[in-house]
């Protein structure tokens, strides 16, 4: 899609087409396209169908009613921040006292929209003309034009004076896929750090796999997961005490629970107890497994594996708990016989520190689904360095009072 085609989507005929495609089924696209091309230009129909597909994909990241009104590019959908994550960051900016934010590398405007919905003024900047046109259309579609200005410019040439906060989301994808070297981001991480340092409040979105040693000493690093999926890391800068320089935290959405690093030493290693705790991915990325072990009074099953075991049951938002029934050396035949003997019909396979892939194990087990059969979770891992199988079931959460 180019600017001219996007402009056609925004005129009356394009809008009518998009409304007609509001609930279309992709499986019927050929029939729908054939019918629409009898009444509309073929190029416009193709663009409208593409936009309808993108809106359906975007519903995984944005509220459905927003996604149905917004506009997207393929890269925009792929790289946009998931709405709950953007909302969390916007609320942190507002809680810090920010009132106006420069959103550098704004893309299709997902973060700018979240900031504006928290009542912050936003200058959203991107260098791609089509991306900026899409961002402006999204601002207008959601009625936030009074709070958001979209500017098409090179972010490295935009002054941030007069604004009390900077947010930057450097591009982490290139022609060959994901970029892992922070200095190969566009713009480089070092430039983004300087832009954040120059503002009273600053936040930089980076890949969740960023090495801890690449985090500047004066930044707080926050890893964020949403629904159990690690989505990003954010480097926060401010000279006003919060966020704390050098601090580390893990935030779990949608509940918003935050685990703060306490600088604890690595947990002890010991035998597998009755209960096993699988820390959330954000906790693991933030290197806060020791904090989880302290919360549940636990220990590691292996010095290199992020599984915590304990002898008593605990409920924590930062880890999923399991009651362990068996601890066995890895052996497919023994596992198959045991599962069949117990009438297991629903099997969940997890791995950490094992070369065996879950689907490969499922094929070898050759279990037949059984209606009403027992459920079992199998952990493929290492215990004190030895390949092992742990069998168990999820801990039941206590009923709400």
N, C-alpha and C positions, 0 to 999 in steps of 0.2 A: 504494500500500500504506500502511495506517495501522498504529498500534501493535497494535490488536486483531487485525488479520489476521496481522501478524507473529507475535504470540503463538500463533495457531493453527498457523502453520507450525512452531513449535518444540515443539508437543505430539506425542504418539505418532502420531496420524493424519497430521499434517503431515510428520513425519519419514519415515513409511512412503511417503508420496506422493513426497517428494524422492528417496528411494532408488530408487523405481520409475522416476523420470525421470532417473536418473543419466547414462544414455547415450542419451537420446532424440534423435531426429532432427527438427529444426525443420520439415523439409519434410512431416512426417507429423503436424503439430500438430493439425489438425482431427480426424483419426481418433483420435488419442490422447486429446484432450479429450473427445470424444464417449464413448469407452469409460470414461474415468475418472469422468465425471459420473453414470454409472449407479451408482457405488459411493460417491461423495463429494460434499459440497456444491459447487455450481458456483463459489461465490466462492473456496473453498479451492483448487479445481483451477486456477482462473485465476491465483491467487497463486503456486501451486507451479510452473506452467508459466512464469510470468514470472521466477521465481527461477532455474529451470533455464536459461532463455535468458541471464540475467545471469551465471550461473556459466560458461557457455560463452564469453561475451565476456571475462570476467575472466581466462580462461586465457592471454590475450595479455599480461597484466601480472603474474600470479602463477603460481607452479608449479602444474601441473595438479592435483596431489593436494591442494594447499591450496585452490585455487579450488573444487573439488568439495565441500569441507567448509565453506567460508565462506558468508557471507550478504552480499547487496549491495542497494543501491538504484541506480536509473539514474544519478543524479548521483554516487553513490559510486564506481561503476565508471569513469565519465568522469574524475573528478578524482583518483582514487587514484594515488599514486606507484607507478611500476613497481618490482617487487620488487628487482631488482638495484641500482636507484638508491637505494632506501630502505636496502638492506643496506650499500652503500658509505658512506652518511651515518652510519649507526649505528656502523660500524667506525671512522670518523673521530672520532666522539664518544668511543668507548671508548679509542682511542689517545691522545686528549687528556687522558684521566684522569677523564672524567665517569662517575659511578656511578648517578645518578638524573636523569631528564629529564622536564620538564613539556612535553607535546605539546599545543600550543594549536591549536585548529581541527583536531582529529584525524580528522574524517570517519569512515569505516568502520573505521579503525584500521590501515591498511597500514604507516605509519611506526612506530606503537607496537609492532606485532608484530615488526618488524625490530629495533627497539631492545631489546625483551625477549629476542629470540633471541641478542643479543650479551651477555646477562647484566645489562642495565641495568634498574633499577626505572623505571616509567613512570606518570605521572599524565596520562591522556588526557582532554582537555576539548573538548566541543562543546556548542553551545546547542540543537541540534535533538533532541528526545526520541527520535524514530525512529532517527536516525543513531546516537545513543548506544546504543540497544538493539541495533542491528546490530553496533556495535563490541564491546559486551560479549559478544554471541553469538560473534563471531570470536575473541575472546580465549579463551573457553571451548572453542571447537571445536579450537583449536590447542594447548590445554593450557598456556596462559601466564597463568592467573589468579593465580598466586602473585606475579607480577611487575608486572601491569598493573591499575591502578584506572581505571575510566571514570567521569567526573563530568559530569553535564549542568548546564552553567552558561554564563553569558556570560564569555568569556575575559578581557574587560577587567576583570572583578571577581574574578578568581582570583589569590590571592597565590602567589608562587613562592619565598617564603622557605623555607630549609631544603633546597632542591633546588639541585644544582650546575650544572644546564644547562637551557636553554629552547630549544625548537624551535617555530617558528610557521610555519603555512602558511595565510596569509590567503586568503579566497575571491577568485578573480580572474575570476569569471563572475557576471553579473547577468541580469536578465530579458531584456536585449537582446544577450546573448552575452558575449564576452570583454571584460574591462576592461583598458585599456592604461595608464591613469593610476594610478600606484602609490598615490596618495592617495585613490583611489576604491575600493581594495581594502577588504574587510570582514574584520577591522578595517583601518584605513589603515596604510600602510607606516611612517609616522612613529611610530605607537603601537607597532608591532611592534619597531621599532629600539630604542625606549626599554626595552621588556621584555627584549630581548636584552642591552642594555647593563647592565641591573641584575643580570645573572647572571654567575657566573664564566666560563661558556661559553654562547655563543648562536649559533643558526643560523636564518636566515630563508629560506624557499623563495619565490622570486619568478619571474616570467615570464622566459624566456631573452632576450626582446627588451628588457629593462630598459635604459634609457640609461645609459651609464657615468657620466655626470655625476650620476645619481640615487643612485649608490652612496656611502654615507657614507665619509669619509676613513679612519675607524678600522676599517673592515671589509675583510676579504679577500673578493674575489668569485671564485667558482668556477662555471664553466659545465660541465655534465655531459651527455655524449651516451651513448646505449646502442645498440649495433649500428648506429652511424652516424646515428641520429636524435637531435637536440638535445632533451633532455627538460626541462631546468630550469636556473636559476641559483640559487646559494645564497650568501647573505651570512653570513660567519663572524665572530664577535666573541669576543675573549678578551684579557685583559691579560697573558698569560703568554708572549708571544713567538711562538707558533705557534697559529693562523694569524697571518701578518704583516699589520699594518694597511697598507692601500693595495695589497696584493699582488693579483695576478691569476693564475689558473690555469685550465687546461682539462683535464678528466679524461675519458678514453674508456673506457667499459665495453663488454664484460665484462672485458677484460684489466686495466683499472685503471691504464693508463699516464697519467701526469700531466705536462703541459707547463707550466712556470712562466714567467711573464713576466719579462723581463730589462730592460725599458725600452729596447729597441732602436729606432733610428730607422727610418723607412719604408725598405723595400728600394729599390735602384736599379731602373730600368725599362730593359728591353733587348729585343733581338730574341728571337723564339721559338727555343729550342734544341731539341736532340733529345728532351728529356724534359719532361713537364708534370706538375705536382703539384697535386692538388686537396685543399686542407686540409679536415680534418674540420669539421663545422659548429660544434662547440664551440670549436675553435681560432679560427674566424672571429669568432664572437660575442664571444670573449674578447679580440679584437684582437691575436692572437699570430701573425699571418701572417709578420711579420718574423722571429720565432723559427724558424718552419719554413724560411723562405728561408735563414737562417743554417745550419740543419742540413744542407741539401742543396746549399749553395753556389750558391744560385739568385738570381733576380731576378724582378720582375713583368713581365707582358706588357703591362700597361696600369696607370697609376697608380690607377685606380678599380676594378680587377678583382682578386679574390682567387685568381688562378691564378699559381703560381710555375713558372718554367721554369729548366732547368739543362742543362748540356752533358754531364753524367755521371749515371749511374744511382745512386740511393740508395734504401735501404729505411728507412722511418720509420713508426712507428705513427700519426703525426699527420697523414698525408696519403696519398692514393692516387696512385700513380705510373702514368704512361702513356708509351709510346714514340710520338712524333709522326712521322708519315710525310709529311704534307702540311699546308701553311699556305696558305690560299687566301682571296681576297676572297669575301664572301658572294654566292653565285649558285646558285640552286636547280637550274637546267638543267645547269650544269657538274657539280654534285655528283651529280645523278641519273646522268649519263653515266659519271662516274668510278666510282661504286659498281657499276653494271651491268657495266662493263668488267672490274672486279676480281672479279666474281662474289660480291658480298657478300650473304649470306643472313641474317645476324643483325646488326641495327643497334641501337646504343644512342645515344640523343641526350641530350646535356647542354647546359644553357644557363646563362650568367652574363653579365649585361650586354647581353642581346639581347632585342628585342621579339617575336621569333618564338617561338611555343610549340612544344615538341617534337612534339605530336600533329599540329599544323598542318603541320609540315615532313614528317612521315611521310606524310600524305595527298597532299601535293604530289609527293613522290618516287615514289609508286606502285610501290614495290619489292615483288616477289613473294618470299615465303619460299622458300629453297632448302635442301633437305636437304644437309648437309655443306658448305654455302657458307661463305665467309670471314666472320669477325666483324670489326666495325669500330665504333669509338666516334667520334662526331662532336660536337665542342664548338662551340656557337654563342656567340660572344663578341666582344669588341673587342680589337684589337691596335693599340696606339698610337692609340687613338681611332677606328679604322676597323672597321666590321662585318666579321667574319672567320669562317672555318670552319677548324677544326683537326681533322685526321683522325689516328687512332692506335689503339693497342691497349693494354690493361692490362699493366703490367710483371709479369713472373712473379716470385713470391716465391721466395727460395732454399729448397731442400729442407732440412727439419730435420735437424740432425746428430745 
